[in-house]
Amino acid sequence: MRIWKRSFGREMNDKVLSLLGLATRSGNLVSGEYMTEKAVKAYKAYLVIVSSEASDNTKKKFTNMCSFYEVPLYFYGTKDALGHCMGKEFRASVAVTDKGFAGSIIKKLECEK
């Protein structure tokens, strides 16, 4: 059995990135700093994922915002990985706007800890 690796070092069967790709195709994912912030403040986000490569200012901003609005926040992957799973350029932050997808992704994130 061969394991293919992407340019960002993750195995091709990364479940979190696969679920983010499915959420994108179903219209349940927003990306980019502005759209993520807008979804959180409109109480539409059930999960926020910020790239582990994001700047300290971005991490602090989303940590404070997600704490205030009581939205789960995880630091995961690279900017390229988050963008690639969506079929776009690099992304520093994404918000999942579907409760079911958010729950599944949180389970996978907790398993990887």
Jmol script that loads the backbone (N, CA, C; Angstrom):
load data "model"
ATOM      1  N   MET A   1       0.845  -1.178   0.000  1.00  0.00           N
ATOM      2  CA  MET A   1       0.000   0.000   0.000  1.00  0.00           C
ATOM      3  C   MET A   1       0.886   1.236   0.000  1.00  0.00           C
ATOM      4  N   ARG A   2       0.625   2.145  -0.922  1.00  0.00           N
ATOM      5  CA  ARG A   2       1.405   3.372  -1.010  1.00  0.00           C
ATOM      6  C   ARG A   2       0.641   4.519  -0.380  1.00  0.00           C
ATOM      7  N   ILE A   3       1.345   5.328   0.358  1.00  0.00           N
ATOM      8  CA  ILE A   3       0.730   6.519   0.963  1.00  0.00           C
ATOM      9  C   ILE A   3       1.236   7.731   0.208  1.00  0.00           C
ATOM     10  N   TRP A   4       0.306   8.465  -0.378  1.00  0.00           N
ATOM     11  CA  TRP A   4       0.668   9.675  -1.118  1.00  0.00           C
ATOM     12  C   TRP A   4       0.653  10.861  -0.167  1.00  0.00           C
ATOM     13  N   LYS A   5       1.636  11.708  -0.327  1.00  0.00           N
ATOM     14  CA  LYS A   5       1.694  12.909   0.504  1.00  0.00           C
ATOM     15  C   LYS A   5       1.532  14.136  -0.374  1.00  0.00           C
ATOM     16  N   ARG A   6       0.820  15.103   0.145  1.00  0.00           N
ATOM     17  CA  ARG A   6       0.676  16.369  -0.563  1.00  0.00           C
ATOM     18  C   ARG A   6       1.903  17.226  -0.286  1.00  0.00           C
ATOM     19  N   SER A   7       1.980  18.331  -0.960  1.00  0.00           N
ATOM     20  CA  SER A   7       3.140  19.200  -0.804  1.00  0.00           C
ATOM     21  C   SER A   7       3.236  19.791   0.592  1.00  0.00           C
ATOM     22  N   PHE A   8       2.136  19.781   1.349  1.00  0.00           N
ATOM     23  CA  PHE A   8       2.174  20.353   2.686  1.00  0.00           C
ATOM     24  C   PHE A   8       2.433  19.291   3.740  1.00  0.00           C
ATOM     25  N   GLY A   9       2.788  18.069   3.349  1.00  0.00           N
ATOM     26  CA  GLY A   9       3.242  17.065   4.289  1.00  0.00           C
ATOM     27  C   GLY A   9       2.157  16.217   4.933  1.00  0.00           C
ATOM     28  N   ARG A  10       0.916  16.393   4.618  1.00  0.00           N
ATOM     29  CA  ARG A  10      -0.161  15.600   5.203  1.00  0.00           C
ATOM     30  C   ARG A  10      -0.438  14.401   4.311  1.00  0.00           C
ATOM     31  N   GLU A  11      -0.882  13.326   4.899  1.00  0.00           N
ATOM     32  CA  GLU A  11      -1.277  12.167   4.112  1.00  0.00           C
ATOM     33  C   GLU A  11      -2.545  12.498   3.338  1.00  0.00           C
ATOM     34  N   MET A  12      -2.717  11.799   2.219  1.00  0.00           N
ATOM     35  CA  MET A  12      -3.879  12.057   1.367  1.00  0.00           C
ATOM     36  C   MET A  12      -5.188  11.745   2.089  1.00  0.00           C
ATOM     37  N   ASN A  13      -5.158  10.911   3.101  1.00  0.00           N
ATOM     38  CA  ASN A  13      -6.397  10.540   3.777  1.00  0.00           C
ATOM     39  C   ASN A  13      -6.599  11.343   5.062  1.00  0.00           C
ATOM     40  N   ASP A  14      -6.187  12.602   5.085  1.00  0.00           N
ATOM     41  CA  ASP A  14      -6.403  13.465   6.237  1.00  0.00           C
ATOM     42  C   ASP A  14      -7.905  13.732   6.349  1.00  0.00           C
ATOM     43  N   LYS A  15      -8.520  13.168   7.371  1.00  0.00           N
ATOM     44  CA  LYS A  15      -9.977  13.219   7.510  1.00  0.00           C
ATOM     45  C   LYS A  15     -10.504  14.638   7.742  1.00  0.00           C
ATOM     46  N   VAL A  16      -9.763  15.433   8.505  1.00  0.00           N
ATOM     47  CA  VAL A  16     -10.216  16.804   8.785  1.00  0.00           C
ATOM     48  C   VAL A  16     -10.282  17.616   7.502  1.00  0.00           C
ATOM     49  N   LEU A  17      -9.212  17.548   6.699  1.00  0.00           N
ATOM     50  CA  LEU A  17      -9.201  18.306   5.452  1.00  0.00           C
ATOM     51  C   LEU A  17     -10.236  17.769   4.462  1.00  0.00           C
ATOM     52  N   SER A  18     -10.464  16.463   4.475  1.00  0.00           N
ATOM     53  CA  SER A  18     -11.494  15.878   3.606  1.00  0.00           C
ATOM     54  C   SER A  18     -12.878  16.396   3.987  1.00  0.00           C
ATOM     55  N   LEU A  19     -13.159  16.444   5.287  1.00  0.00           N
ATOM     56  CA  LEU A  19     -14.452  16.961   5.740  1.00  0.00           C
ATOM     57  C   LEU A  19     -14.602  18.442   5.423  1.00  0.00           C
ATOM     58  N   LEU A  20     -13.519  19.202   5.522  1.00  0.00           N
ATOM     59  CA  LEU A  20     -13.583  20.617   5.153  1.00  0.00           C
ATOM     60  C   LEU A  20     -13.878  20.771   3.663  1.00  0.00           C
ATOM     61  N   GLY A  21     -13.308  19.895   2.846  1.00  0.00           N
ATOM     62  CA  GLY A  21     -13.598  19.918   1.412  1.00  0.00           C
ATOM     63  C   GLY A  21     -15.058  19.605   1.125  1.00  0.00           C
ATOM     64  N   LEU A  22     -15.612  18.619   1.831  1.00  0.00           N
ATOM     65  CA  LEU A  22     -17.038  18.293   1.662  1.00  0.00           C
ATOM     66  C   LEU A  22     -17.931  19.453   2.107  1.00  0.00           C
ATOM     67  N   ALA A  23     -17.554  20.085   3.217  1.00  0.00           N
ATOM     68  CA  ALA A  23     -18.328  21.225   3.707  1.00  0.00           C
ATOM     69  C   ALA A  23     -18.293  22.370   2.698  1.00  0.00           C
ATOM     70  N   THR A  24     -17.167  22.550   2.033  1.00  0.00           N
ATOM     71  CA  THR A  24     -17.055  23.586   1.007  1.00  0.00           C
ATOM     72  C   THR A  24     -18.004  23.305  -0.147  1.00  0.00           C
ATOM     73  N   ARG A  25     -17.979  22.058  -0.628  1.00  0.00           N
ATOM     74  CA  ARG A  25     -18.820  21.703  -1.758  1.00  0.00           C
ATOM     75  C   ARG A  25     -20.304  21.777  -1.439  1.00  0.00           C
ATOM     76  N   SER A  26     -20.665  21.589  -0.172  1.00  0.00           N
ATOM     77  CA  SER A  26     -22.072  21.651   0.205  1.00  0.00           C
ATOM     78  C   SER A  26     -22.491  23.074   0.594  1.00  0.00           C
ATOM     79  N   GLY A  27     -21.556  24.011   0.551  1.00  0.00           N
ATOM     80  CA  GLY A  27     -21.883  25.403   0.851  1.00  0.00           C
ATOM     81  C   GLY A  27     -21.936  25.700   2.342  1.00  0.00           C
ATOM     82  N   ASN A  28     -21.306  24.883   3.157  1.00  0.00           N
ATOM     83  CA  ASN A  28     -21.348  25.056   4.608  1.00  0.00           C
ATOM     84  C   ASN A  28     -20.016  25.497   5.197  1.00  0.00           C
ATOM     85  N   LEU A  29     -19.192  26.165   4.407  1.00  0.00           N
ATOM     86  CA  LEU A  29     -17.896  26.632   4.872  1.00  0.00           C
ATOM     87  C   LEU A  29     -17.630  28.009   4.288  1.00  0.00           C
ATOM     88  N   VAL A  30     -17.201  28.926   5.129  1.00  0.00           N
ATOM     89  CA  VAL A  30     -16.758  30.234   4.651  1.00  0.00           C
ATOM     90  C   VAL A  30     -15.290  30.377   5.008  1.00  0.00           C
ATOM     91  N   SER A  31     -14.573  31.135   4.196  1.00  0.00           N
ATOM     92  CA  SER A  31     -13.143  31.241   4.421  1.00  0.00           C
ATOM     93  C   SER A  31     -12.692  32.686   4.310  1.00  0.00           C
ATOM     94  N   GLY A  32     -11.503  32.912   4.802  1.00  0.00           N
ATOM     95  CA  GLY A  32     -10.952  34.258   4.807  1.00  0.00           C
ATOM     96  C   GLY A  32     -11.274  34.953   6.117  1.00  0.00           C
ATOM     97  N   GLU A  33     -10.406  35.868   6.486  1.00  0.00           N
ATOM     98  CA  GLU A  33     -10.544  36.515   7.785  1.00  0.00           C
ATOM     99  C   GLU A  33     -11.867  37.285   7.907  1.00  0.00           C
ATOM    100  N   TYR A  34     -12.220  38.043   6.871  1.00  0.00           N
ATOM    101  CA  TYR A  34     -13.433  38.861   6.942  1.00  0.00           C
ATOM    102  C   TYR A  34     -14.699  38.007   7.004  1.00  0.00           C
ATOM    103  N   MET A  35     -14.797  37.007   6.126  1.00  0.00           N
ATOM    104  CA  MET A  35     -16.007  36.180   6.083  1.00  0.00           C
ATOM    105  C   MET A  35     -16.136  35.309   7.326  1.00  0.00           C
ATOM    106  N   THR A  36     -15.014  34.840   7.855  1.00  0.00           N
ATOM    107  CA  THR A  36     -15.044  34.048   9.084  1.00  0.00           C
ATOM    108  C   THR A  36     -15.540  34.909  10.241  1.00  0.00           C
ATOM    109  N   GLU A  37     -14.997  36.116  10.340  1.00  0.00           N
ATOM    110  CA  GLU A  37     -15.423  37.032  11.399  1.00  0.00           C
ATOM    111  C   GLU A  37     -16.912  37.359  11.276  1.00  0.00           C
ATOM    112  N   LYS A  38     -17.359  37.578  10.057  1.00  0.00           N
ATOM    113  CA  LYS A  38     -18.770  37.890   9.808  1.00  0.00           C
ATOM    114  C   LYS A  38     -19.689  36.733  10.229  1.00  0.00           C
ATOM    115  N   ALA A  39     -19.289  35.497   9.928  1.00  0.00           N
ATOM    116  CA  ALA A  39     -20.087  34.326  10.300  1.00  0.00           C
ATOM    117  C   ALA A  39     -20.156  34.160  11.811  1.00  0.00           C
ATOM    118  N   VAL A  40     -19.039  34.394  12.502  1.00  0.00           N
ATOM    119  CA  VAL A  40     -19.029  34.266  13.963  1.00  0.00           C
ATOM    120  C   VAL A  40     -19.935  35.317  14.591  1.00  0.00           C
ATOM    121  N   LYS A  41     -19.825  36.548  14.140  1.00  0.00           N
ATOM    122  CA  LYS A  41     -20.604  37.639  14.734  1.00  0.00           C
ATOM    123  C   LYS A  41     -22.094  37.544  14.406  1.00  0.00           C
ATOM    124  N   ALA A  42     -22.428  36.833  13.327  1.00  0.00           N
ATOM    125  CA  ALA A  42     -23.839  36.635  12.960  1.00  0.00           C
ATOM    126  C   ALA A  42     -24.400  35.359  13.588  1.00  0.00           C
ATOM    127  N   TYR A  43     -23.623  34.715  14.474  1.00  0.00           N
ATOM    128  CA  TYR A  43     -24.024  33.471  15.143  1.00  0.00           C
ATOM    129  C   TYR A  43     -24.322  32.355  14.147  1.00  0.00           C
ATOM    130  N   LYS A  44     -23.605  32.325  13.015  1.00  0.00           N
ATOM    131  CA  LYS A  44     -23.789  31.277  12.017  1.00  0.00           C
ATOM    132  C   LYS A  44     -22.677  30.239  12.056  1.00  0.00           C
ATOM    133  N   ALA A  45     -21.590  30.535  12.755  1.00  0.00           N
ATOM    134  CA  ALA A  45     -20.439  29.619  12.791  1.00  0.00           C
ATOM    135  C   ALA A  45     -20.572  28.647  13.957  1.00  0.00           C
ATOM    136  N   TYR A  46     -20.361  27.368  13.670  1.00  0.00           N
ATOM    137  CA  TYR A  46     -20.370  26.332  14.705  1.00  0.00           C
ATOM    138  C   TYR A  46     -18.953  25.880  15.044  1.00  0.00           C
ATOM    139  N   LEU A  47     -17.988  26.256  14.204  1.00  0.00           N
ATOM    140  CA  LEU A  47     -16.596  25.878  14.412  1.00  0.00           C
ATOM    141  C   LEU A  47     -15.722  26.829  13.605  1.00  0.00           C
ATOM    142  N   VAL A  48     -14.612  27.251  14.198  1.00  0.00           N
ATOM    143  CA  VAL A  48     -13.624  28.073  13.498  1.00  0.00           C
ATOM    144  C   VAL A  48     -12.292  27.344  13.551  1.00  0.00           C
ATOM    145  N   ILE A  49     -11.641  27.260  12.397  1.00  0.00           N
ATOM    146  CA  ILE A  49     -10.310  26.684  12.318  1.00  0.00           C
ATOM    147  C   ILE A  49      -9.367  27.753  11.774  1.00  0.00           C
ATOM    148  N   VAL A  50      -8.297  28.006  12.517  1.00  0.00           N
ATOM    149  CA  VAL A  50      -7.283  28.973  12.112  1.00  0.00           C
ATOM    150  C   VAL A  50      -5.991  28.198  11.854  1.00  0.00           C
ATOM    151  N   SER A  51      -5.311  28.550  10.791  1.00  0.00           N
ATOM    152  CA  SER A  51      -4.062  27.896  10.457  1.00  0.00           C
ATOM    153  C   SER A  51      -3.045  28.085  11.569  1.00  0.00           C
ATOM    154  N   SER A  52      -2.254  27.055  11.798  1.00  0.00           N
ATOM    155  CA  SER A  52      -1.206  27.168  12.814  1.00  0.00           C
ATOM    156  C   SER A  52      -0.100  28.115  12.361  1.00  0.00           C
ATOM    157  N   GLU A  53      -0.076  28.460  11.069  1.00  0.00           N
ATOM    158  CA  GLU A  53       0.894  29.410  10.530  1.00  0.00           C
ATOM    159  C   GLU A  53       0.414  30.858  10.610  1.00  0.00           C
ATOM    160  N   ALA A  54      -0.815  31.086  11.028  1.00  0.00           N
ATOM    161  CA  ALA A  54      -1.371  32.436  11.051  1.00  0.00           C
ATOM    162  C   ALA A  54      -0.563  33.326  11.996  1.00  0.00           C
ATOM    163  N   SER A  55      -0.648  34.611  11.771  1.00  0.00           N
ATOM    164  CA  SER A  55       0.103  35.548  12.604  1.00  0.00           C
ATOM    165  C   SER A  55      -0.445  35.538  14.036  1.00  0.00           C
ATOM    166  N   ASP A  56       0.385  35.984  14.956  1.00  0.00           N
ATOM    167  CA  ASP A  56      -0.030  36.043  16.361  1.00  0.00           C
ATOM    168  C   ASP A  56      -1.234  36.960  16.530  1.00  0.00           C
ATOM    169  N   ASN A  57      -1.285  38.035  15.753  1.00  0.00           N
ATOM    170  CA  ASN A  57      -2.399  38.974  15.829  1.00  0.00           C
ATOM    171  C   ASN A  57      -3.709  38.301  15.399  1.00  0.00           C
ATOM    172  N   THR A  58      -3.652  37.533  14.328  1.00  0.00           N
ATOM    173  CA  THR A  58      -4.836  36.812  13.848  1.00  0.00           C
ATOM    174  C   THR A  58      -5.286  35.772  14.860  1.00  0.00           C
ATOM    175  N   LYS A  59      -4.338  35.025  15.428  1.00  0.00           N
ATOM    176  CA  LYS A  59      -4.678  34.014  16.428  1.00  0.00           C
ATOM    177  C   LYS A  59      -5.338  34.650  17.652  1.00  0.00           C
ATOM    178  N   LYS A  60      -4.787  35.768  18.106  1.00  0.00           N
ATOM    179  CA  LYS A  60      -5.343  36.455  19.278  1.00  0.00           C
ATOM    180  C   LYS A  60      -6.734  36.994  18.976  1.00  0.00           C
ATOM    181  N   LYS A  61      -6.899  37.568  17.788  1.00  0.00           N
ATOM    182  CA  LYS A  61      -8.192  38.124  17.382  1.00  0.00           C
ATOM    183  C   LYS A  61      -9.278  37.047  17.401  1.00  0.00           C
ATOM    184  N   PHE A  62      -8.997  35.892  16.795  1.00  0.00           N
ATOM    185  CA  PHE A  62      -9.996  34.830  16.734  1.00  0.00           C
ATOM    186  C   PHE A  62     -10.176  34.135  18.082  1.00  0.00           C
ATOM    187  N   THR A  63      -9.120  34.063  18.876  1.00  0.00           N
ATOM    188  CA  THR A  63      -9.247  33.491  20.220  1.00  0.00           C
ATOM    189  C   THR A  63     -10.210  34.322  21.057  1.00  0.00           C
ATOM    190  N   ASN A  64     -10.024  35.635  21.042  1.00  0.00           N
ATOM    191  CA  ASN A  64     -10.905  36.519  21.805  1.00  0.00           C
ATOM    192  C   ASN A  64     -12.339  36.492  21.276  1.00  0.00           C
ATOM    193  N   MET A  65     -12.480  36.544  19.955  1.00  0.00           N
ATOM    194  CA  MET A  65     -13.810  36.581  19.342  1.00  0.00           C
ATOM    195  C   MET A  65     -14.575  35.279  19.600  1.00  0.00           C
ATOM    196  N   CYS A  66     -13.912  34.150  19.398  1.00  0.00           N
ATOM    197  CA  CYS A  66     -14.574  32.858  19.586  1.00  0.00           C
ATOM    198  C   CYS A  66     -14.890  32.608  21.055  1.00  0.00           C
ATOM    199  N   SER A  67     -14.060  33.109  21.930  1.00  0.00           N
ATOM    200  CA  SER A  67     -14.345  33.001  23.360  1.00  0.00           C
ATOM    201  C   SER A  67     -15.592  33.802  23.711  1.00  0.00           C
ATOM    202  N   PHE A  68     -15.692  35.011  23.201  1.00  0.00           N
ATOM    203  CA  PHE A  68     -16.837  35.872  23.489  1.00  0.00           C
ATOM    204  C   PHE A  68     -18.136  35.292  22.919  1.00  0.00           C
ATOM    205  N   TYR A  69     -18.085  34.821  21.666  1.00  0.00           N
ATOM    206  CA  TYR A  69     -19.288  34.291  21.008  1.00  0.00           C
ATOM    207  C   TYR A  69     -19.498  32.801  21.277  1.00  0.00           C
ATOM    208  N   GLU A  70     -18.633  32.193  22.086  1.00  0.00           N
ATOM    209  CA  GLU A  70     -18.732  30.783  22.472  1.00  0.00           C
ATOM    210  C   GLU A  70     -18.760  29.838  21.272  1.00  0.00           C
ATOM    211  N   VAL A  71     -17.782  30.018  20.386  1.00  0.00           N
ATOM    212  CA  VAL A  71     -17.630  29.172  19.211  1.00  0.00           C
ATOM    213  C   VAL A  71     -16.342  28.371  19.389  1.00  0.00           C
ATOM    214  N   PRO A  72     -16.369  27.047  19.185  1.00  0.00           N
ATOM    215  CA  PRO A  72     -15.146  26.255  19.305  1.00  0.00           C
ATOM    216  C   PRO A  72     -14.092  26.720  18.305  1.00  0.00           C
ATOM    217  N   LEU A  73     -12.856  26.813  18.761  1.00  0.00           N
ATOM    218  CA  LEU A  73     -11.748  27.279  17.929  1.00  0.00           C
ATOM    219  C   LEU A  73     -10.612  26.263  17.995  1.00  0.00           C
ATOM    220  N   TYR A  74     -10.071  25.926  16.825  1.00  0.00           N
ATOM    221  CA  TYR A  74      -8.928  25.022  16.745  1.00  0.00           C
ATOM    222  C   TYR A  74      -7.880  25.632  15.832  1.00  0.00           C
ATOM    223  N   PHE A  75      -6.611  25.413  16.172  1.00  0.00           N
ATOM    224  CA  PHE A  75      -5.495  25.795  15.320  1.00  0.00           C
ATOM    225  C   PHE A  75      -5.028  24.520  14.639  1.00  0.00           C
ATOM    226  N   TYR A  76      -5.112  24.488  13.302  1.00  0.00           N
ATOM    227  CA  TYR A  76      -4.851  23.241  12.587  1.00  0.00           C
ATOM    228  C   TYR A  76      -4.298  23.526  11.196  1.00  0.00           C
ATOM    229  N   GLY A  77      -3.338  22.749  10.794  1.00  0.00           N
ATOM    230  CA  GLY A  77      -2.846  22.755   9.420  1.00  0.00           C
ATOM    231  C   GLY A  77      -2.097  24.007   9.020  1.00  0.00           C
ATOM    232  N   THR A  78      -1.730  24.027   7.758  1.00  0.00           N
ATOM    233  CA  THR A  78      -1.037  25.169   7.184  1.00  0.00           C
ATOM    234  C   THR A  78      -2.008  25.991   6.357  1.00  0.00           C
ATOM    235  N   LYS A  79      -1.599  27.176   5.992  1.00  0.00           N
ATOM    236  CA  LYS A  79      -2.449  28.016   5.146  1.00  0.00           C
ATOM    237  C   LYS A  79      -2.688  27.347   3.800  1.00  0.00           C
ATOM    238  N   ASP A  80      -1.642  26.753   3.249  1.00  0.00           N
ATOM    239  CA  ASP A  80      -1.784  26.053   1.964  1.00  0.00           C
ATOM    240  C   ASP A  80      -2.733  24.869   2.065  1.00  0.00           C
ATOM    241  N   ALA A  81      -2.657  24.123   3.172  1.00  0.00           N
ATOM    242  CA  ALA A  81      -3.517  22.944   3.348  1.00  0.00           C
ATOM    243  C   ALA A  81      -4.978  23.348   3.440  1.00  0.00           C
ATOM    244  N   LEU A  82      -5.268  24.390   4.204  1.00  0.00           N
ATOM    245  CA  LEU A  82      -6.655  24.845   4.336  1.00  0.00           C
ATOM    246  C   LEU A  82      -7.194  25.339   3.005  1.00  0.00           C
ATOM    247  N   GLY A  83      -6.397  26.070   2.264  1.00  0.00           N
ATOM    248  CA  GLY A  83      -6.838  26.555   0.954  1.00  0.00           C
ATOM    249  C   GLY A  83      -6.972  25.436  -0.050  1.00  0.00           C
ATOM    250  N   HIS A  84      -6.023  24.513  -0.044  1.00  0.00           N
ATOM    251  CA  HIS A  84      -6.024  23.420  -1.016  1.00  0.00           C
ATOM    252  C   HIS A  84      -7.238  22.518  -0.861  1.00  0.00           C
ATOM    253  N   CYS A  85      -7.651  22.241   0.374  1.00  0.00           N
ATOM    254  CA  CYS A  85      -8.803  21.352   0.566  1.00  0.00           C
ATOM    255  C   CYS A  85     -10.093  21.999   0.079  1.00  0.00           C
ATOM    256  N   MET A  86     -10.074  23.326  -0.061  1.00  0.00           N
ATOM    257  CA  MET A  86     -11.246  24.045  -0.566  1.00  0.00           C
ATOM    258  C   MET A  86     -11.162  24.303  -2.063  1.00  0.00           C
ATOM    259  N   GLY A  87     -10.013  23.995  -2.659  1.00  0.00           N
ATOM    260  CA  GLY A  87      -9.817  24.269  -4.074  1.00  0.00           C
ATOM    261  C   GLY A  87      -9.503  25.728  -4.329  1.00  0.00           C
ATOM    262  N   LYS A  88      -8.894  26.395  -3.351  1.00  0.00           N
ATOM    263  CA  LYS A  88      -8.582  27.817  -3.481  1.00  0.00           C
ATOM    264  C   LYS A  88      -7.128  28.060  -3.102  1.00  0.00           C
ATOM    265  N   GLU A  89      -6.743  29.327  -3.126  1.00  0.00           N
ATOM    266  CA  GLU A  89      -5.408  29.714  -2.683  1.00  0.00           C
ATOM    267  C   GLU A  89      -5.321  29.511  -1.181  1.00  0.00           C
ATOM    268  N   PHE A  90      -4.212  29.931  -0.587  1.00  0.00           N
ATOM    269  CA  PHE A  90      -4.041  29.743   0.854  1.00  0.00           C
ATOM    270  C   PHE A  90      -5.099  30.512   1.636  1.00  0.00           C
ATOM    271  N   ARG A  91      -5.506  29.948   2.763  1.00  0.00           N
ATOM    272  CA  ARG A  91      -6.477  30.557   3.663  1.00  0.00           C
ATOM    273  C   ARG A  91      -5.973  30.437   5.087  1.00  0.00           C
ATOM    274  N   ALA A  92      -6.094  31.510   5.864  1.00  0.00           N
ATOM    275  CA  ALA A  92      -5.625  31.496   7.251  1.00  0.00           C
ATOM    276  C   ALA A  92      -6.740  31.082   8.205  1.00  0.00           C
ATOM    277  N   SER A  93      -8.002  31.265   7.796  1.00  0.00           N
ATOM    278  CA  SER A  93      -9.103  30.924   8.701  1.00  0.00           C
ATOM    279  C   SER A  93     -10.319  30.466   7.912  1.00  0.00           C
ATOM    280  N   VAL A  94     -11.070  29.545   8.522  1.00  0.00           N
ATOM    281  CA  VAL A  94     -12.325  29.060   7.943  1.00  0.00           C
ATOM    282  C   VAL A  94     -13.347  28.901   9.061  1.00  0.00           C
ATOM    283  N   ALA A  95     -14.614  29.021   8.702  1.00  0.00           N
ATOM    284  CA  ALA A  95     -15.705  28.809   9.652  1.00  0.00           C
ATOM    285  C   ALA A  95     -16.684  27.807   9.062  1.00  0.00           C
ATOM    286  N   VAL A  96     -17.050  26.806   9.845  1.00  0.00           N
ATOM    287  CA  VAL A  96     -18.027  25.794   9.435  1.00  0.00           C
ATOM    288  C   VAL A  96     -19.396  26.272   9.899  1.00  0.00           C
ATOM    289  N   THR A  97     -20.353  26.339   8.961  1.00  0.00           N
ATOM    290  CA  THR A  97     -21.673  26.892   9.268  1.00  0.00           C
ATOM    291  C   THR A  97     -22.763  25.833   9.367  1.00  0.00           C
ATOM    292  N   ASP A  98     -22.379  24.575   9.473  1.00  0.00           N
ATOM    293  CA  ASP A  98     -23.335  23.479   9.627  1.00  0.00           C
ATOM    294  C   ASP A  98     -22.985  22.712  10.895  1.00  0.00           C
ATOM    295  N   LYS A  99     -23.983  22.481  11.734  1.00  0.00           N
ATOM    296  CA  LYS A  99     -23.756  21.830  13.029  1.00  0.00           C
ATOM    297  C   LYS A  99     -23.241  20.398  12.878  1.00  0.00           C
ATOM    298  N   GLY A 100     -23.765  19.658  11.919  1.00  0.00           N
ATOM    299  CA  GLY A 100     -23.348  18.277  11.704  1.00  0.00           C
ATOM    300  C   GLY A 100     -21.897  18.176  11.260  1.00  0.00           C
ATOM    301  N   PHE A 101     -21.519  18.983  10.265  1.00  0.00           N
ATOM    302  CA  PHE A 101     -20.137  18.995   9.812  1.00  0.00           C
ATOM    303  C   PHE A 101     -19.207  19.418  10.947  1.00  0.00           C
ATOM    304  N   ALA A 102     -19.611  20.446  11.686  1.00  0.00           N
ATOM    305  CA  ALA A 102     -18.779  20.936  12.787  1.00  0.00           C
ATOM    306  C   ALA A 102     -18.541  19.830  13.820  1.00  0.00           C
ATOM    307  N   GLY A 103     -19.579  19.105  14.169  1.00  0.00           N
ATOM    308  CA  GLY A 103     -19.443  18.023  15.137  1.00  0.00           C
ATOM    309  C   GLY A 103     -18.504  16.930  14.654  1.00  0.00           C
ATOM    310  N   SER A 104     -18.625  16.559  13.385  1.00  0.00           N
ATOM    311  CA  SER A 104     -17.745  15.526  12.817  1.00  0.00           C
ATOM    312  C   SER A 104     -16.292  15.982  12.795  1.00  0.00           C
ATOM    313  N   ILE A 105     -16.072  17.225  12.424  1.00  0.00           N
ATOM    314  CA  ILE A 105     -14.710  17.747  12.347  1.00  0.00           C
ATOM    315  C   ILE A 105     -14.102  17.854  13.739  1.00  0.00           C
ATOM    316  N   ILE A 106     -14.897  18.277  14.718  1.00  0.00           N
ATOM    317  CA  ILE A 106     -14.388  18.370  16.090  1.00  0.00           C
ATOM    318  C   ILE A 106     -13.977  17.000  16.602  1.00  0.00           C
ATOM    319  N   LYS A 107     -14.779  15.954  16.290  1.00  0.00           N
ATOM    320  CA  LYS A 107     -14.415  14.588  16.699  1.00  0.00           C
ATOM    321  C   LYS A 107     -13.069  14.188  16.117  1.00  0.00           C
ATOM    322  N   LYS A 108     -12.855  14.491  14.838  1.00  0.00           N
ATOM    323  CA  LYS A 108     -11.586  14.137  14.191  1.00  0.00           C
ATOM    324  C   LYS A 108     -10.429  14.937  14.775  1.00  0.00           C
ATOM    325  N   LEU A 109     -10.665  16.203  15.070  1.00  0.00           N
ATOM    326  CA  LEU A 109      -9.614  17.040  15.664  1.00  0.00           C
ATOM    327  C   LEU A 109      -9.235  16.550  17.057  1.00  0.00           C
ATOM    328  N   GLU A 110     -10.218  16.126  17.828  1.00  0.00           N
ATOM    329  CA  GLU A 110      -9.956  15.618  19.180  1.00  0.00           C
ATOM    330  C   GLU A 110      -9.200  14.292  19.125  1.00  0.00           C
ATOM    331  N   CYS A 111      -9.473  13.472  18.125  1.00  0.00           N
ATOM    332  CA  CYS A 111      -8.756  12.188  17.984  1.00  0.00           C
ATOM    333  C   CYS A 111      -7.298  12.403  17.664  1.00  0.00           C
ATOM    334  N   GLU A 112      -6.979  13.479  16.944  1.00  0.00           N
ATOM    335  CA  GLU A 112      -5.595  13.747  16.556  1.00  0.00           C
ATOM    336  C   GLU A 112      -4.769  14.340  17.662  1.00  0.00           C
ATOM    337  N   LYS A 113      -5.389  14.816  18.741  1.00  0.00           N
ATOM    338  CA  LYS A 113      -4.638  15.436  19.833  1.00  0.00           C
ATOM    339  C   LYS A 113      -3.771  14.440  20.543  1.00  0.00           C
TER     340      LYS A 113
END
end "model"
wireframe off; spacefill off
backbone 0.3
color backbone group
